[in-house]
């Protein structure tokens, strides 16, 4: 995929368009691939983002329980709040996971540091369902270490009752004193820096330390305007009206919208980050065969659709995207027309000295 797409007007989607047809109701599981119980009694340890799989809530499919019933494999399911948290756990060497679901730039880092093992695609019969445009991307050019799970972009969520309808479609709203003590920002370095870098017109993967200094200075200036830095806490804060404006992932906006119809969304005019989260197998995984079976299960059309509907993220699975019964079928937030696509940049893995530099700056921002 191209790193940058032509500039367009910011996108705002109405409540009606966003919610049409969504019900999250579990239906009978029809399988495309063959699964067996040859690994019954073993344990599969999955390390994933919080709230990032259909879990049976509100009548949705409980993906892990369905996998357990089908295969007899016990799923030990653990959560992390950021790519960096997951990386630290893996790097410590004191833990072992069979499945992780990092973002693109983190996959690139893990691959470069020999922390992933190759995936035998021949054992994943559903791999042909992955859209070609999400195969062979920069972080896994030879399709050896990852299988796409979700696709998304970052935008601004705002509560129209609290902000009014004339909000500027820019990252600058996080610095706008009109929203003082009601604005949120990301509690992870890469995404938080992105909000400032976009205002400054920077390459999100710059190796110029002066650029990172400028972005850190802007974040420091904006800190007094913020209520707090958040990750999963954003759900309760935006759903209840405790906060009025925040950057977050488009898919999560659609989830929040179900609890508060006053929430609106736009992609800022300066551009934004696009990401692909993919399933990987760590180098020290203990149950690789179960991991391969689990990946194939996640690609099953019914399972992938259940996940896509529950999470609200764009799916890289063609069986989902082309399913007219899919509740987000042709949703313009998740699947904007080419003419409505914002300018986007992927995060790439950055050489270690620059990464250390901006992480140090981030610590300074948090303490400022």
N, C-alpha and C positions, 0 to 999 in steps of 0.2 A: 504494500500500500504506500501511497505517497505520503511524505512526512507532513506536507502542508496542502490544504485545500483552499480554493478561492474564497475571498472575503464575502460574507453575506450579511444580511440584516439579522439581528437577534431573533430568536424563536420563542414565542410564547404559546402555550397550549392550554386550552380551556379544560375545565373539569369534565365536561361531557365527553370531549374527545379522548381524554386520558382514561376514563373509567369504563367506556363502553364494552360490555360483554364480559367483564372480569368476574369470576366467581370462585376460583381456586378450589373447585370441588373435585375430590378424588373420584376417578372412574376406574373401571377394571383395567388391569395392566395387560396389554397385549405386547408380546415380545417379538422382536425382529431377529435377535441372535439366540443361540443356544447357550443355556447356563446349566451347570450341574452342581452336585454337592460333594465333589471330590476333595474339597478343602474344608468340609464341615468340621466345626470344633476349633478351627484356628481363629486368630484375632487379627483384624485389620485396623491399624491405627491411622486415623485421618486427622490432619491438622489443617483447619480451614478458617477463613474469616468468620466473624460473628454474623449471625443472621444471613448466611450465604448458602443455604440449601433448604429445599422444601421439607418441613419438619412435622407435618400433620396438623399444624395450626389452622383453625377455621375450616376444617374439612379438606385441607390440601393433602396431597400424598406425603407420607412420611418415607422419604427416599431410603434412608438408612435401614429402617425396619423392613421395608420391602426387599431390600438386598439381603438382609439377614434371613428372612423367610425363604427366599429363593435359593440361597446358596448354603445356608447353615453356618456362614462365617459371621463371627461377632464383630461388630463395628465399635471401636473405641474412638469416640469423636471429641476432638478438642478444638478450641477456638483461639485465634489471635486477633489483635486489633490493627496491626499494620504489617507491611512487608518487612520493615526493619525489626519488629519484634520476632517475627518468624525466623528471619535470618539469624538473629542473635541466638535463638534457641538451637538452631541447627549447628551454628558455628561452635557452640559450647561443647559439642560432642558428647554431652551427657544424656541425650535423648535420642530416640529412634522413631521415625514416622515412616509409614508406608506410602502415604499420599499427602501431598501439599498442593496448594492452589495459589501460587504467587502471580504477581503482575509481570508484564513483559520485561521491564528493565531489571527486575530482581531475578528473573529466569536467566537473563543474560549474565548477571553477576555470578549466580550459582553455577552456571555452566562453565564460565571462565575459571572458577575456583575449584572445578572438579567435584562439586557437591551434589551433582545429579547423575543418575545412571540412564543409559539409553533405554528407550521404550521400544519393545518389539511390536511394531505396528501390525505385523502379520497376525498377531493374537487379538487384535481389536477389529473385529469384523465390521463394526459400525463406523469406523473411521471415514468411510466414503461419504458420510453425511455432513462432514465438515465443509463449509463453503470454501471454495478455492482461494478466495481473497484473504482468508485468515490462515492459510498454510504458507510455510516458508517465509515468515516475516523475519525481520532483522535479528530477533533474539533466538531464533531456531531455524536458520535458513534451510537446513537439510531435513527438517521434520523428524528429529531424532530424540528430543528430550521433553516434548510437551504436546498436550492435546488441548486445543481451545475449549474453554468452559463458558465464559461470558465476555461481552464486549460493552464498553461504556464510554461516556464522556462526562466531564465535570461541568456543572453550571451553577447558577444562583437560584436558591429557593427563597421565596419571600411570602410573608403573610399579608395579603392585600388589605385586610381589615386594619392592620396595624401600620402599614407603610403608605397606604393609598395606592392608587393605580398608576401614578406618574413616576415610578421609580426608574432611575437611569439604568440602562442595560449595559452595565460596565462593572468590572471588578472594583472600581472605585467606591461602590456603595458600601463596601466593608470599612472604608475610611470615612464615610460621610457622617458628620456629627448629628444629622437628623436621626440616625439609628444608634446613637451612643448608648452603650450598656444593653443593647438589644441585638447586637451583631455578634456572630460567631465566626471562627476560622478553624481550619484543620489543626488537629493536634498531631501532625506528623510533618517532618521537615520538608519532604519533597513537594507535597501538595500545598503546604503553606507558602513555601517559596514561590511556587507557580503563580499564586494569586498576585504576588508583587511583581514577578518577572513579566507577566503579561502586560501589566500597566506600563512597565518600563520598556516594553518592546524587545525583550531579550530572547535569545535562544535558550530554551529550557535545559539544554545540555551544554551550556557554555563552560569552557575551561578557563575563563578569564576571572581571576579572583576579584577584580574590581567590580565585575558584574554582581557577584554574590554579595560583596560589601554593600553595593547600592540597594540590592533587594532586601538585605537584612536591615539597613537603615529605614527603608520604607515600612517594613514590618514593625519595627520598633515605634515608628511614628503612629502607626495604626493601632498599637496594642491598647492604648488608653481608651480607644473607642469600643473595644470588644467586651462582651460579657464574659466570654471564656473561649478556650481552645477545646474542641470536642472531636470525638470520633462517633462511636455508637450512641453517645449521649444525645446526639442531635435529634434522634427520633422523638424522644420525650419532650425536648425543648421546643421543637418546631410544631409538633402535634398539639401541644397544650397551649401554645401562644406565649410561652415563657421567653422565647426569642422571636425576632421578626425577620431576620435576614441571615442567610448562611450559604456558604459554598458546599456542595456535596455532589455525589454521584447521581446521574439522572435516574437510574433504576430505583434508587432509594427514595427519590422524590415521589415516584408513583405509588410506592408503599405508604409513605406518609400521607399522601393525598386521600387515602381511604379513611383516615382518622380526622382529617381537617380539610374541608372543601375550600377553605379560604387560601390555601397554599397555591402559589403560582410558581412558574419556572421560566428561566431563559438562559440561553448560551450567551455569555458576554461578547460584546462587539470586538474586543481585542483578540479573541481566540481562546482556545482552551486545550486541555490535555485529553487525548484519546488513549484508551488502554485496552489491552486484551489480557484477561486472567486465564491461565491455563493449568491443567492438571499435570503434575510432575511426580516422579518417584525419586526420593533422595538416595544418595549413594549408599547410605547405611540401612536402607529398608530391609526388614526381616521377612516380609511376606509378599514378595514380588508377584507371584502368580495370582494372589488374591487382589493385589493392586491392579493388575491388568484386567481382571474380571470386573472390578469396580469401575474402572474407566469405561469399559465397554458398556456397562450398565448405565452409566451417566449419559451415554450417547443414545440410548434407546429413545425413540421418538416420544413415547408417553412420558418417560422420566424427564427428558430434556424439556418437554413442554410444561410439565408440572413445575420444574425449577424456574423456567422462564416466566411463567405466570406468577409464581409465588414471589420471586425476587424482583421482577419488573425490569431486569436488564435485557439488553439486546442479545439475541442468541446467534452463535456462529453455526448453528445446526440447521441445515436446509429443511429438514423435516418439520421443524418448528416454524421457521419463517414463512414457509409456503402453506401452512395449515390455516385454512380460513376459520376454523373453530378456535384458534389460538386467540386469547382475549386481547392481546396487544397486536394483533395482525394489522400491519401497515401503520402502526402508531408513529406519529411524526416526531415525537421526542426520541424514541429509540431508533427509528429507521427514517431519518429525514430524507427528503428528496435531495438529489444532488444540488439543486438550486438553493436549497435551504441549509446546506451543510456549513457549519461554522469553520473558521480556520482552526486547524488542529496540529498538535505536535505530540509525538510519543516521547516518553522518558526513555533515555538510554542509560546503560550502566556507565558511570563516570569513573575515570581513573582514581585510584585510592587517595591520592594526596588532595585532590579537589573535593572528594567526598568527605574526607576528614575535615577539610576546611569549612565546608558549609554546615556540617554537623556541629562543629564548634560554634559557628555563628548562630545556629539555631538554639543552642544552649544559652547563648548570650541573650537572644531575643526572649526566650522564656523567662529569664531571670531579670530582664530589664524593668 
